[in-house]
Amino acid sequence: MLTAMVRPFVFAILFFAALDSVHISDDQWRADPNSGYTQAHRDKVVLATYGLAQLAFLIAAPWLMTPRAGLRATFVAIALPLCLIVSLIAVASQIAR
C-alpha cells in the first residue's frame, strides 16, 4: 500500500521536471513569433503524458501487485483520491506560475 501513497508524488515530481525542461529560451522566444504556440503544444504533450501515466498506474498497479480482490479495492481506494488531489495541485501550481 506504500506504492499507492508514494507513486502519485513521484509522478508529480516528474511532471514538474518535464515542464521545467521544455521551456523555450529567451533568444528563441524573441526570434520566433510563433514560439508561444510551440510552448503551449509542448506543455499540452507533457500534461497528456502525465495524465496517461496516472491512468496506467491506477489500472495496472493493483493487478500487478496482488491477486486478492480486497487488496486491489483497498489500493484503488487509497490511490485514486490521492492521484486526483496531487494532480489538481500539480496542474494548478503550473497554471499559477
Secondary structure, DSSP 4 states (H G I P E B T S, - for coil): -HHHHHHHHHHHHHHHHHHHHTPPPHHHHHH-TTHHHHHHHHHHHHHHHHHHHHHHHHHHHHHHH-S-HHHHHHHHHHHHHHHHHHHHHHHHHHHH-
